[in-house]
Amino acid sequence: MPKPRPPFEPGRFYHIYNRGAHRVSIFREHSNYLFVLSKMKRYLAQLHLTVIVYCLMPNHYHYLLRQDGKQRAGLLPQRVFNSYSKAYNKRYGHSGTLFEDNYRIIPVEEEAYLLHLCRYIHANPVKDGLVDRLEDWAYSNYHEWVGLRNGTMVDRDFIKSYFPSADAYIEFVWSYLRGNY
């Protein structure tokens, strides 16, 4: 029996993630990532959600979202990846499930955990050995966090409220990667 979903409430933060069935790649090429990012932008506005952190990896994804309205945050992965799964199956002649299971969602209750999730999610490409430098991974909003890209899927006020500078956040993430946290 599936685990019951947590209550969804405006103003709360949620960590949402999932991975490919059998840990296979859910993103095969650059255009796959762009498709998902485009759908995210569309549905974030409709659902009144704010992305704090996201990272799309070859075989999994992570979102850290704030629910700003009454629409539940769990609708984002449903809408984005239902559409993506159909497009993926058509493009690659794939049949069956693309994902291991339903997305997982964890309500974020503690501020310390909220901040740790920011660096944990952003650190994934280095931690998993895909790149040596976080700025070399294009499919997260780390670039927005540290001022390297002027994208829209980020809450700059959130960042400023916790980190006085880009360098402070960079050090926060790298302290985790070095195991000094």
ZADREN-679681 format. One line per field, with one value per residue: residue number from 0; residue in three letters; chain; y, x, z of N, C-alpha, C, O in turn. Coordinates in Angstrom, 3 decimals. Atoms other than C-alpha are relative to their C-alpha. Layout:
N
num <- [NUM; ...]
residu <- [ALA; ...]
chaine <- [A; ...]
nY <- [Y; ...]
nX <- [X; ...]
nZ <- [Z; ...]
caY <- [Y; ...]
caX <- [X; ...]
caZ <- [Z; ...]
cY <- [Y; ...]
cX <- [X; ...]
cZ <- [Z; ...]
oY <- [Y; ...]
oX <- [X; ...]
oZ <- [Z; ...]
This chain:
181
num <- [0; 1; 2; 3; 4; 5; 6; 7; 8; 9; 10; 11; 12; 13; 14; 15; 16; 17; 18; 19; 20; 21; 22; 23; 24; 25; 26; 27; 28; 29; 30; 31; 32; 33; 34; 35; 36; 37; 38; 39; 40; 41; 42; 43; 44; 45; 46; 47; 48; 49; 50; 51; 52; 53; 54; 55; 56; 57; 58; 59; 60; 61; 62; 63; 64; 65; 66; 67; 68; 69; 70; 71; 72; 73; 74; 75; 76; 77; 78; 79; 80; 81; 82; 83; 84; 85; 86; 87; 88; 89; 90; 91; 92; 93; 94; 95; 96; 97; 98; 99; 100; 101; 102; 103; 104; 105; 106; 107; 108; 109; 110; 111; 112; 113; 114; 115; 116; 117; 118; 119; 120; 121; 122; 123; 124; 125; 126; 127; 128; 129; 130; 131; 132; 133; 134; 135; 136; 137; 138; 139; 140; 141; 142; 143; 144; 145; 146; 147; 148; 149; 150; 151; 152; 153; 154; 155; 156; 157; 158; 159; 160; 161; 162; 163; 164; 165; 166; 167; 168; 169; 170; 171; 172; 173; 174; 175; 176; 177; 178; 179; 180]
residu <- [MET; PRO; LYS; PRO; ARG; PRO; PRO; PHE; GLU; PRO; GLY; ARG; PHE; TYR; HIS; ILE; TYR; ASN; ARG; GLY; ALA; HIS; ARG; VAL; SER; ILE; PHE; ARG; GLU; HIS; SER; ASN; TYR; LEU; PHE; VAL; LEU; SER; LYS; MET; LYS; ARG; TYR; LEU; ALA; GLN; LEU; HIS; LEU; THR; VAL; ILE; VAL; TYR; CYS; LEU; MET; PRO; ASN; HIS; TYR; HIS; TYR; LEU; LEU; ARG; GLN; ASP; GLY; LYS; GLN; ARG; ALA; GLY; LEU; LEU; PRO; GLN; ARG; VAL; PHE; ASN; SER; TYR; SER; LYS; ALA; TYR; ASN; LYS; ARG; TYR; GLY; HIS; SER; GLY; THR; LEU; PHE; GLU; ASP; ASN; TYR; ARG; ILE; ILE; PRO; VAL; GLU; GLU; GLU; ALA; TYR; LEU; LEU; HIS; LEU; CYS; ARG; TYR; ILE; HIS; ALA; ASN; PRO; VAL; LYS; ASP; GLY; LEU; VAL; ASP; ARG; LEU; GLU; ASP; TRP; ALA; TYR; SER; ASN; TYR; HIS; GLU; TRP; VAL; GLY; LEU; ARG; ASN; GLY; THR; MET; VAL; ASP; ARG; ASP; PHE; ILE; LYS; SER; TYR; PHE; PRO; SER; ALA; ASP; ALA; TYR; ILE; GLU; PHE; VAL; TRP; SER; TYR; LEU; ARG; GLY; ASN; TYR]
chaine <- [A; A; A; A; A; A; A; A; A; A; A; A; A; A; A; A; A; A; A; A; A; A; A; A; A; A; A; A; A; A; A; A; A; A; A; A; A; A; A; A; A; A; A; A; A; A; A; A; A; A; A; A; A; A; A; A; A; A; A; A; A; A; A; A; A; A; A; A; A; A; A; A; A; A; A; A; A; A; A; A; A; A; A; A; A; A; A; A; A; A; A; A; A; A; A; A; A; A; A; A; A; A; A; A; A; A; A; A; A; A; A; A; A; A; A; A; A; A; A; A; A; A; A; A; A; A; A; A; A; A; A; A; A; A; A; A; A; A; A; A; A; A; A; A; A; A; A; A; A; A; A; A; A; A; A; A; A; A; A; A; A; A; A; A; A; A; A; A; A; A; A; A; A; A; A; A; A; A; A; A; A]
nY <- [-1.182; -1.205; -0.843; -1.166; -1.282; -0.930; -1.125; -1.088; -1.265; -1.188; -0.483; 1.097; 0.468; 1.432; 0.621; 0.967; 0.656; 1.318; 0.458; 0.885; 1.421; 0.762; -1.021; -0.359; -1.424; -0.581; -1.073; 0.553; -1.045; -1.375; -0.413; 0.582; -0.913; -1.235; 0.291; 0.007; -1.359; -0.790; 0.402; -0.507; -1.431; -0.151; 0.461; -0.746; -1.180; 0.432; 0.643; -0.913; 0.631; -0.638; 0.895; -0.443; 0.701; 1.178; 0.615; 1.124; 0.869; 0.976; 1.046; -0.429; -1.447; -0.545; -1.343; -0.558; -0.961; -0.618; -0.096; -1.348; -0.069; 1.153; 1.180; 0.767; 0.063; 1.282; -0.044; -0.326; 1.178; 0.742; -0.632; -0.065; 1.300; 0.702; -0.509; 0.421; 1.455; 0.243; -0.464; 0.896; 1.290; -0.161; -0.323; 1.091; 1.295; 0.639; 0.360; 0.278; -1.149; -0.667; -0.258; 1.100; 0.018; -1.357; -0.928; -0.039; -1.374; -0.159; -1.369; -0.497; -0.619; -0.694; -0.927; 0.594; 1.000; -0.766; -0.493; 1.155; 0.483; -0.873; 0.406; 1.413; 0.098; -0.616; 0.749; 1.299; 0.303; 0.244; 1.177; 1.183; 0.119; -0.448; -1.176; -0.339; -1.313; -0.149; -0.900; 0.741; 0.734; -1.003; 0.353; -0.335; -1.455; -0.440; -1.177; -1.155; -0.213; -0.624; -1.140; 0.311; 0.040; -0.820; 0.758; -0.390; 1.028; -0.187; -1.026; -0.753; -0.491; 1.121; 0.120; -1.145; 0.077; 0.977; -0.074; -1.398; -0.132; 1.237; 0.714; 0.677; 1.224; 0.905; 0.629; 0.867; 1.225; 0.718; 0.599; 1.292; 0.900; 0.383; 0.707; -0.887; -0.740]
nX <- [0.839; -0.827; -0.088; 0.880; -0.648; 0.112; 0.911; -0.602; 0.471; -0.720; -1.110; -0.883; -1.011; 0.078; -1.051; 0.647; -1.036; 0.286; -1.055; 0.414; 0.172; -1.246; -1.057; -0.379; 0.056; 1.283; -0.393; -0.993; -0.660; 0.222; 1.392; 0.853; -0.066; 0.676; 1.438; 0.447; -0.119; 1.075; 1.252; -0.070; 0.320; 1.436; 0.848; -0.282; 0.864; 1.401; 0.250; -0.438; -1.117; -1.295; -1.151; -1.139; -1.124; 0.298; -1.103; 0.366; -1.155; 0.334; 0.953; 0.924; 0.169; 0.350; 0.572; 0.345; 1.025; 0.869; 1.369; 0.458; 1.455; 0.753; -0.305; -1.033; -1.304; -0.133; 0.496; -1.082; -0.596; 1.018; 0.256; -1.221; -0.528; 0.995; -0.239; -1.336; -0.005; 0.647; -0.913; -1.165; 0.392; 0.188; -1.296; -0.970; 0.645; -0.025; 1.310; -0.082; -0.256; -1.294; -0.479; -0.070; 1.216; 0.529; -0.959; -0.050; 0.120; -0.279; 0.191; -1.192; 0.477; -1.059; -0.799; -1.313; 0.207; 0.291; -1.270; -0.802; 0.544; -0.466; -1.342; 0.050; 0.546; -0.949; -1.264; 0.174; -0.838; -1.382; 0.026; 0.184; -1.115; 0.315; -0.847; -0.883; 0.401; 1.455; 0.377; -0.033; 1.264; 0.963; 1.391; 0.434; 0.009; -1.202; -0.508; 0.756; -0.361; -1.326; -0.099; -0.590; 1.055; 1.131; 1.219; 1.192; 0.455; -0.779; 0.520; -1.185; 0.228; -0.327; -1.459; -0.536; 0.360; -0.859; -1.395; -0.293; -0.704; -0.168; -1.145; 0.448; 0.703; -0.981; -0.733; 0.960; 0.139; -1.272; -0.286; 0.714; -0.702; -1.259; 0.313; -0.294; 1.210]
nZ <- [0.000; 0.055; -1.187; 0.164; 0.257; -1.129; 0.283; 0.764; -0.559; 0.474; -0.810; -0.410; 0.956; 0.286; 0.810; 0.896; 0.802; 0.569; 0.902; 1.073; -0.296; 0.129; -0.001; 1.361; 0.295; 0.385; 0.921; 0.915; 0.776; -0.444; 0.250; -1.048; -1.143; 0.369; -0.003; -1.394; -0.537; 0.594; -0.678; -1.375; 0.010; 0.289; -1.095; -1.237; -0.015; -0.129; -1.291; -1.070; -0.691; 0.182; -0.074; -0.779; 0.625; 0.813; 0.729; 0.854; 0.195; 1.039; -0.388; -1.042; -0.152; -1.315; -0.102; -1.299; 0.372; -1.000; 0.476; -0.299; 0.116; -0.507; 0.803; -0.706; 0.662; 0.686; 1.378; 0.944; 0.648; 0.744; 1.298; 0.802; 0.425; 0.805; 1.339; 0.422; 0.230; 1.297; 1.052; -0.045; 0.560; 1.442; 0.620; -0.070; 0.164; -1.321; -0.558; -1.432; -0.863; 0.094; -1.355; -0.948; -0.808; -0.085; -0.587; -1.462; -0.481; -1.416; -0.484; -0.681; -1.238; -0.730; 0.800; 0.262; 1.045; 1.203; 0.540; 0.419; 1.270; 1.084; 0.431; 0.375; 1.355; 0.933; 0.020; 0.655; 1.175; -0.420; -0.864; 0.849; 0.924; 1.357; 0.251; -1.117; -0.510; 0.073; 1.094; 1.255; 0.171; 0.465; -0.255; -1.354; -0.142; -0.708; 0.716; -0.474; -1.401; -0.140; 0.894; 1.302; 1.019; -0.431; 0.243; -0.755; -0.944; -1.212; -0.910; -0.434; -1.365; -0.887; -0.046; -0.748; -1.415; -0.673; 0.430; 0.303; 1.280; 0.765; -0.577; -1.224; 0.393; 0.615; -1.105; -0.692; 0.796; 0.041; -1.308; 0.041; 0.911; -0.650; -1.241; -1.140; -0.364]
caY <- [0.000; 3.433; 5.688; 8.449; 11.905; 14.597; 17.496; 20.287; 23.794; 27.267; 28.613; 25.180; 23.700; 20.263; 18.109; 16.140; 13.571; 10.435; 8.306; 6.226; 2.652; 0.301; 3.455; 3.961; 7.397; 9.436; 12.161; 10.960; 14.239; 18.004; 18.490; 16.173; 18.471; 21.517; 19.897; 19.331; 22.809; 24.365; 22.383; 23.322; 27.039; 26.689; 24.743; 26.679; 29.788; 27.945; 26.135; 29.093; 27.295; 28.720; 26.745; 27.133; 24.533; 22.057; 19.634; 17.334; 14.419; 11.713; 9.154; 11.228; 14.673; 16.795; 19.784; 21.898; 23.898; 26.344; 26.073; 29.641; 28.935; 26.315; 24.025; 21.216; 21.090; 17.445; 18.488; 19.760; 16.392; 14.804; 17.322; 17.744; 14.077; 12.759; 14.956; 14.120; 10.354; 10.422; 12.457; 10.232; 7.021; 8.355; 9.706; 6.587; 3.836; 3.082; 1.250; 0.714; 2.923; 5.456; 5.979; 3.617; 4.523; 7.491; 10.601; 10.912; 13.973; 15.098; 18.140; 20.285; 21.219; 22.463; 25.442; 23.581; 20.749; 23.284; 24.818; 21.432; 20.361; 23.381; 22.313; 18.584; 19.034; 21.403; 19.169; 16.106; 16.472; 16.660; 14.052; 11.638; 12.275; 13.913; 17.122; 18.415; 21.896; 22.729; 25.502; 22.863; 21.292; 23.227; 21.481; 23.014; 26.504; 26.632; 29.156; 31.498; 31.039; 32.182; 34.865; 33.054; 32.985; 35.216; 32.517; 32.789; 29.536; 30.796; 32.846; 35.439; 36.848; 33.402; 33.242; 36.727; 35.936; 33.109; 33.888; 37.374; 36.659; 34.136; 33.261; 32.397; 29.925; 28.472; 27.807; 26.328; 23.817; 22.963; 22.425; 19.664; 18.200; 18.198; 16.609; 19.617; 20.496]
caX <- [0.000; 1.399; 2.565; 0.014; 0.931; 1.648; -0.761; -0.053; -0.246; 0.588; 3.906; 5.444; 8.490; 8.601; 11.441; 10.160; 12.261; 12.177; 14.454; 14.256; 13.004; 15.953; 18.067; 18.091; 18.535; 15.368; 17.234; 19.097; 19.954; 20.029; 16.553; 15.059; 16.236; 14.942; 11.521; 11.218; 12.488; 9.970; 7.120; 8.313; 8.170; 4.674; 3.248; 5.019; 3.080; -0.230; 0.152; 1.525; 4.711; 8.183; 11.305; 13.953; 16.351; 16.144; 18.555; 17.863; 20.274; 20.550; 18.621; 16.784; 15.562; 15.148; 12.898; 12.760; 9.553; 7.531; 3.792; 2.492; -1.148; -3.797; -2.781; -0.739; 2.964; 2.657; 0.851; 4.110; 5.845; 2.558; 1.960; 5.555; 6.472; 3.169; 3.719; 7.432; 6.857; 4.489; 6.952; 9.871; 8.011; 7.074; 10.557; 12.469; 9.906; 9.886; 7.021; 6.239; 7.020; 9.811; 10.058; 10.879; 7.736; 5.534; 7.466; 8.540; 7.784; 9.105; 7.693; 10.541; 9.936; 13.306; 15.285; 18.592; 17.227; 15.890; 19.335; 21.045; 18.684; 19.732; 23.363; 22.596; 20.510; 22.961; 25.925; 24.488; 26.365; 29.743; 28.862; 27.791; 30.964; 29.301; 31.331; 34.179; 32.730; 29.097; 29.086; 29.719; 26.277; 23.644; 20.529; 20.131; 19.554; 22.946; 23.968; 21.186; 22.145; 25.718; 25.010; 26.254; 22.889; 19.828; 17.150; 13.655; 13.273; 14.758; 13.738; 16.461; 14.841; 15.104; 18.794; 19.510; 17.735; 20.188; 23.381; 24.918; 26.874; 27.372; 30.730; 29.004; 26.746; 29.585; 31.532; 28.413; 28.014; 31.710; 31.940; 29.352; 31.226; 34.472; 32.675; 33.333; 29.835]
caZ <- [0.000; -0.922; 1.854; 2.528; 1.295; 3.878; 4.299; 1.862; 3.271; 1.954; 3.186; 3.769; 2.062; 0.424; -0.869; -3.872; -5.685; -7.796; -9.939; -13.052; -12.875; -12.409; -12.032; -15.792; -17.313; -17.463; -19.367; -22.445; -24.119; -23.582; -25.099; -22.445; -19.669; -21.537; -21.968; -18.210; -17.343; -19.736; -18.183; -14.700; -15.531; -16.915; -14.000; -11.226; -12.171; -12.525; -9.209; -7.200; -6.247; -5.751; -6.547; -3.905; -5.340; -8.184; -9.777; -12.696; -12.861; -15.539; -13.484; -10.865; -9.896; -6.774; -6.135; -2.999; -3.303; -1.266; -1.673; -1.925; -2.736; -2.067; -4.928; -3.417; -4.236; -5.293; -8.451; -9.967; -10.427; -11.493; -14.257; -15.385; -15.476; -16.794; -19.825; -19.959; -19.683; -22.646; -24.728; -23.654; -24.508; -27.921; -28.696; -27.632; -28.281; -24.567; -22.913; -19.287; -16.378; -16.605; -12.859; -10.035; -8.111; -7.394; -6.511; -2.888; -0.836; 2.522; 4.313; 5.604; 9.228; 10.489; 9.213; 9.555; 7.386; 4.867; 4.450; 4.333; 1.536; -0.513; -0.526; -0.687; -3.844; -5.505; -4.623; -6.395; -9.713; -7.948; -5.344; -8.094; -10.118; -13.134; -12.858; -10.719; -10.327; -9.588; -12.152; -14.841; -14.318; -16.279; -14.994; -11.559; -10.261; -8.548; -11.209; -10.088; -6.443; -7.066; -9.680; -12.794; -14.585; -14.457; -14.582; -13.172; -11.249; -8.005; -4.978; -4.576; -1.419; 0.173; -0.713; 0.648; 3.887; 4.640; 2.738; 2.678; -0.508; -3.270; -1.711; 1.578; -0.209; -2.281; 0.932; 2.577; -0.270; -0.483; 3.271; 2.758; -0.201; 1.810; 4.777; 7.022; 8.139]
cY <- [1.247; 0.790; 1.219; 1.282; 0.901; 1.073; 1.101; 1.308; 1.165; 0.430; -1.076; -0.395; -1.516; -0.424; -1.110; -0.595; -1.339; -0.396; -0.987; -1.445; -0.722; 0.913; 0.363; 1.506; 0.408; 1.195; -0.549; 1.063; 1.368; 0.418; -0.593; 0.910; 1.276; -0.176; 0.092; 1.398; 0.909; -0.319; 0.502; 1.464; 0.225; -0.344; 0.711; 1.203; -0.394; -0.496; 0.873; -0.676; 0.798; -1.049; 0.667; -0.590; -1.090; -0.518; -1.191; -0.773; -1.054; -1.032; 0.383; 1.521; 0.326; 1.380; 0.346; 1.175; 0.630; 0.105; 1.359; 0.146; -1.254; -1.267; -0.744; -0.148; -1.282; -0.024; 0.279; -1.256; -0.817; 0.577; 0.005; -1.373; -0.896; 0.397; -0.494; -1.490; -0.346; 0.400; -0.914; -1.334; 0.080; 0.189; -1.207; -1.388; -0.809; -0.371; -0.361; 1.255; 0.564; 0.147; -1.228; -0.182; 1.376; 0.895; -0.078; 1.452; 0.033; 1.451; 0.426; 0.818; 0.903; 0.878; -0.598; -1.041; 0.689; 0.473; -1.137; -0.537; 0.851; -0.475; -1.459; -0.153; 0.582; -0.805; -1.308; -0.249; -0.255; -1.280; -1.291; -0.136; 0.430; 1.188; 0.200; 1.310; 0.161; 0.883; -0.684; -0.818; 1.007; -0.220; 0.117; 1.520; 0.491; 1.274; 1.273; 0.343; 0.762; 1.105; -0.254; -0.015; 0.779; -0.699; 0.429; -1.032; 0.009; 1.070; 0.744; 0.588; -1.087; -0.094; 1.104; -0.086; -0.966; 0.158; 1.425; 0.211; -1.348; -0.822; -0.757; -1.299; -1.014; -0.742; -0.972; -1.338; -0.800; -0.555; -1.357; -0.996; -0.486; -0.789; 0.805; 0.800; -0.413]
cX <- [0.885; -0.046; -0.905; 0.819; -0.155; -1.038; 0.773; -0.599; 0.799; 1.080; 0.971; 0.927; -0.100; 1.186; -0.677; 1.081; -0.496; 1.169; -0.569; -0.127; 1.307; 1.214; 0.498; -0.119; -1.413; 0.233; 1.124; 0.783; -0.439; -1.468; -0.962; -0.047; -0.782; -1.517; -0.535; 0.072; -1.097; -1.338; -0.019; -0.412; -1.493; -0.840; 0.274; -0.915; -1.455; -0.321; 0.398; 1.022; 1.264; 1.084; 1.052; 1.256; -0.560; 1.298; -0.546; 1.271; -0.365; -1.048; -0.926; -0.123; -0.330; -0.612; -0.102; -0.908; -0.634; -1.373; -0.541; -1.514; -0.644; 0.233; 1.155; 1.265; 0.189; -0.557; 1.112; 0.628; -1.027; -0.182; 1.241; 0.363; -1.039; 0.196; 1.345; 0.039; -0.625; 0.923; 1.221; -0.335; -0.167; 1.345; 0.924; -0.622; -0.003; -1.422; 0.194; 0.359; 1.398; 0.621; -0.121; -1.321; -0.623; 1.062; -0.076; -0.039; 0.207; -0.289; 1.235; -0.453; 1.039; 0.826; 1.369; -0.098; -0.282; 1.294; 0.902; -0.498; 0.465; 1.360; 0.040; -0.472; 0.977; 1.294; -0.083; 0.910; 1.471; 0.063; -0.114; 1.064; -0.281; 0.847; 0.900; -0.395; -1.504; -0.440; 0.061; -1.265; -1.102; -1.419; -0.396; -0.053; 1.152; 0.558; -0.714; 0.383; 1.308; 0.239; 0.632; -1.022; -1.189; -1.320; -1.129; -0.457; 0.870; -0.681; 1.197; -0.161; 0.299; 1.517; 0.597; -0.306; 0.897; 1.486; 0.320; 0.688; 0.035; 1.143; -0.384; -0.729; 0.957; 0.774; -0.893; -0.143; 1.301; 0.399; -0.700; 0.757; 1.342; -0.231; 0.270; -1.231; -0.495]
cZ <- [0.000; 1.300; -0.182; -0.193; 1.219; -0.310; -0.738; 0.489; -0.573; 0.991; 0.434; -1.145; -0.129; -0.866; -0.791; -0.888; -0.529; -0.883; -1.005; 0.471; -0.289; -0.117; -1.404; -0.187; -0.394; -0.931; -0.869; -0.755; 0.515; -0.150; 1.025; 1.221; -0.293; -0.010; 1.430; 0.596; -0.540; 0.668; 1.442; 0.045; -0.181; 1.216; 1.323; 0.118; 0.214; 1.402; 1.194; 0.909; -0.281; 0.123; 0.869; -0.643; -0.903; -0.581; -0.764; -0.304; -1.049; 0.421; 1.152; 0.019; 1.446; -0.197; 1.483; -0.315; 1.229; -0.645; 0.420; -0.042; 0.544; -0.810; 0.648; -0.847; -0.794; -1.406; -1.005; -0.602; -0.783; -1.394; -0.889; -0.535; -0.658; -1.456; -0.538; -0.328; -1.346; -1.153; -0.103; -0.672; -1.513; -0.701; -0.083; -0.170; 1.282; 0.403; 1.469; 0.768; -0.200; 1.385; 0.894; 0.754; -0.125; 0.611; 1.526; 0.428; 1.509; 0.376; 0.796; 1.197; 0.649; -0.939; -0.340; -1.120; -1.340; -0.665; -0.460; -1.342; -1.175; -0.500; -0.440; -1.447; -1.015; -0.138; -0.781; -1.203; 0.341; 0.817; -0.818; -1.087; -1.429; -0.430; 1.214; 0.667; -0.177; -1.151; -1.362; -0.255; -0.307; 0.505; 1.471; 0.068; 0.880; -0.635; 0.449; 1.438; 0.138; -1.031; -1.346; -1.132; 0.563; -0.312; 0.918; 1.029; 1.255; 0.834; 0.589; 1.408; 1.031; 0.176; 0.864; 1.487; 0.777; -0.318; -0.439; -1.353; -0.712; 0.581; 1.270; -0.353; -0.620; 1.099; 0.769; -0.735; 0.028; 1.362; 0.111; -0.884; 0.578; 1.294; 1.249; 0.400; 1.369]
oY <- [1.326; 0.827; 1.821; 1.436; 0.816; 1.255; 1.374; 1.469; 1.058; 0.372; -0.764; -0.153; -2.220; 0.238; -2.046; 0.126; -1.908; 0.437; -1.528; -1.898; -0.479; 0.521; 0.825; 2.189; -0.218; 1.681; -0.877; 0.816; 1.489; 1.048; 0.000; 1.171; 1.766; 0.737; 0.745; 1.820; 1.741; 0.585; 0.945; 1.846; 1.047; 0.425; 0.823; 1.464; 0.229; -0.270; 0.468; -0.746; 1.408; -1.812; 1.814; 0.140; -1.726; 0.229; -2.097; -0.223; -1.251; -1.391; -0.470; 2.230; -0.519; 2.180; -0.507; 2.176; 0.046; 0.603; 1.627; 1.095; -2.013; -2.371; -0.139; -0.329; -1.287; -0.969; -0.110; -1.376; -1.417; -0.155; -0.310; -1.528; -1.867; -0.456; -0.937; -1.887; -1.196; -0.335; -1.234; -1.818; -0.832; -0.433; -1.404; -2.394; -2.039; 0.342; -0.721; 2.347; -0.178; 0.154; -2.099; -1.305; 2.210; 0.435; -0.445; 2.335; -0.762; 2.365; -0.360; 1.870; 1.916; 0.481; -0.445; -1.118; 0.236; 0.319; -1.028; -0.901; 0.328; -0.667; -1.799; -0.895; -0.033; -0.796; -1.904; -1.319; -1.074; -2.117; -2.310; -1.046; 0.072; 1.331; -0.321; 1.538; -0.198; 0.665; -0.106; -1.426; 1.843; 0.690; -0.752; 2.205; 1.589; 2.172; 2.317; 1.516; 1.565; 1.555; 0.687; -0.014; 0.794; -0.110; 1.230; -0.724; -0.908; 1.933; 0.317; 0.738; -0.807; -0.213; 0.839; 0.412; -0.904; -0.218; 1.921; 1.324; -2.398; -2.046; -1.847; -2.322; -2.208; -1.955; -2.035; -2.397; -2.014; -1.548; -2.284; -2.147; -1.610; -1.304; 0.244; 2.030; 0.105]
oX <- [1.841; -1.057; -0.906; 1.909; -1.153; -1.414; 1.937; -1.819; 2.010; 0.901; 2.014; 0.650; -0.423; 1.534; -1.229; 1.907; -1.469; 2.005; -1.664; 0.616; 1.940; 2.257; 1.626; -0.766; -2.047; -0.693; 2.201; 1.904; -1.408; -2.027; -2.008; -1.117; -1.520; -2.251; -1.550; -0.849; -1.625; -2.112; -1.055; -1.255; -2.099; -1.721; -0.628; -1.469; -2.155; -1.420; 0.212; 0.866; 1.405; 1.121; 1.435; 2.189; -1.563; 2.258; -1.149; 2.239; -1.549; -1.916; -1.655; 0.608; -0.806; -0.127; -0.465; -0.475; -0.650; -1.515; -0.684; -2.061; -0.027; -0.013; 2.167; 1.212; 0.910; -0.306; 1.005; 0.648; -0.688; -0.178; 1.158; 0.617; -0.664; 0.240; 1.438; 0.628; -0.115; 1.062; 1.668; 0.421; 0.226; 1.601; 1.608; 0.070; 0.033; -2.373; 1.288; 0.478; 2.357; 1.843; -0.968; -1.765; -0.154; 1.936; -1.103; 0.463; -0.371; 0.327; 1.786; -1.077; 0.686; 1.129; 1.845; 0.788; 0.194; 1.473; 1.580; 0.306; 0.714; 1.555; 0.763; 0.128; 1.246; 1.913; 0.954; 1.514; 2.120; 0.941; 0.483; 0.986; 0.474; 1.185; 0.628; -0.121; -2.042; -1.499; -0.382; -1.402; -1.431; -2.244; -1.071; 0.370; 1.088; 1.020; -0.083; 0.479; 1.464; 1.373; 1.110; -0.656; -1.412; -2.201; -0.940; -1.300; 1.652; -1.371; 1.785; 0.822; 0.847; 2.017; 1.420; 0.458; 0.951; 2.336; -0.274; 0.702; -0.198; 1.049; 0.129; -0.543; 0.869; 0.959; -0.436; -0.146; 1.276; 1.123; -0.170; 0.953; 1.772; 0.718; 0.395; -1.199; -1.506]
oZ <- [0.772; 2.002; -1.255; 0.358; 1.936; -1.468; -0.445; 0.537; -0.769; 2.207; 1.009; -2.320; 0.827; -1.844; -0.212; -1.447; -0.035; -1.233; -0.844; 1.342; -1.317; -0.639; -1.572; 0.607; -1.243; -1.580; -0.370; -1.200; 1.264; 0.747; 1.288; 1.772; 0.561; 0.369; 1.676; 1.295; 0.198; 0.983; 1.937; 0.856; 0.505; 1.601; 2.153; 1.186; 1.011; 1.909; 2.341; 2.128; -1.341; 1.088; 0.635; -0.980; -0.577; -0.768; -0.188; -0.829; -1.321; -0.376; 1.659; -0.673; 2.204; -0.996; 2.293; -0.887; 2.313; -1.762; 1.613; 0.520; 1.292; -0.325; 1.001; -2.063; -1.792; -2.154; -2.169; -1.827; -1.803; -2.384; -2.076; -1.730; -1.315; -2.342; -1.683; -1.334; -2.076; -2.131; -1.205; -1.515; -2.241; -1.733; -1.087; -0.015; 1.256; 0.083; 1.903; 0.214; -0.410; 1.532; 0.693; 0.994; -0.900; 1.347; 2.096; -0.268; 2.250; -0.172; 1.566; 1.052; 1.253; -2.064; -1.464; -1.971; -2.381; -1.873; -1.482; -2.200; -2.261; -1.700; -1.376; -2.224; -2.047; -1.202; -1.077; -1.273; -0.308; 0.604; -0.473; -1.913; -2.333; -1.605; 2.295; 1.845; -1.225; -1.739; -2.355; -1.316; 0.535; 0.416; 2.023; -0.863; 1.434; 0.069; 0.613; 1.798; 1.058; -1.198; -1.978; -2.307; 1.774; -0.939; 1.834; 1.871; 1.505; 0.292; 1.584; 2.133; 2.097; 1.294; 1.740; 2.314; 2.006; 0.490; -1.397; -1.879; -0.113; 0.663; 1.521; 0.306; -0.334; 1.011; 1.190; -0.107; 0.230; 1.429; 0.723; -0.495; 0.319; 1.887; 2.338; 0.381; 1.843]
